[in-house]
Amino acid sequence: MKDVQRDSKLAAQWGDLNRMLGLALLIVGIVTAALDKTFSGFAPILWFLIAIFCFIMVVCTEVVQLRMFLESKKEK
């Protein structure tokens, strides 16, 4: 039971990290698109694609947390 709680907390931390990273990348994409510049050799569309990937990872971590919760309920 304690392992499930620890794993759930770790998944939540990764989800929060991906949320913040995705938001930061989205802001960088908006700024580079507004200024019509490239930053580090990346066009604005690439910043948006990387941000979308981070948000997809958030969805994946939420699914993992839901699965761990349902499995812990099943064990009881």
HUNORSUL-V450591 format. One record per residue. N is the residue number from 1. SS is DSSP state (A for helix, B for strand, O for the rest). PHI is phi in whole degrees, 0 to 359 (999 if undefined). OMEGA is omega in whole degrees, 0 to 359 (* if undefined). Layout:
n = {N/N}
ss = {SS/SS}
phi = {PHI/PHI}
omega = {OMEGA/OMEGA}
//
This chain:
n = {1/2/3/4/5/6/7/8/9/10/11/12/13/14/15/16/17/18/19/20/21/22/23/24/25/26/27/28/29/30/31/32/33/34/35/36/37/38/39/40/41/42/43/44/45/46/47/48/49/50/51/52/53/54/55/56/57/58/59/60/61/62/63/64/65/66/67/68/69/70/71/72/73/74/75/76}
ss = {O/A/A/A/A/A/A/A/A/A/A/A/A/A/A/A/A/A/A/A/A/A/A/A/A/A/A/A/A/A/A/A/A/A/A/O/O/O/B/O/O/B/O/A/A/A/A/A/A/A/A/A/A/A/A/A/A/A/A/A/A/A/A/A/A/A/A/A/A/A/A/A/A/A/A/O}
phi = {999/292/295/294/295/294/294/294/294/295/296/295/295/295/297/296/298/293/297/295/296/297/295/297/292/296/295/299/297/294/294/293/289/292/273/55/235/251/234/60/82/261/285/304/297/292/297/294/294/294/295/298/300/297/290/295/295/298/298/297/292/294/295/297/296/297/295/296/296/292/292/290/292/292/289/285}
omega = {181/178/179/179/180/179/179/179/178/178/178/179/177/178/178/179/180/177/181/179/179/179/179/179/177/178/177/178/179/181/180/177/180/180/182/180/170/181/184/178/180/173/181/181/179/176/178/180/177/177/178/177/178/179/174/177/176/179/179/179/176/177/178/178/178/179/178/179/181/177/178/176/181/181/182/*}
//
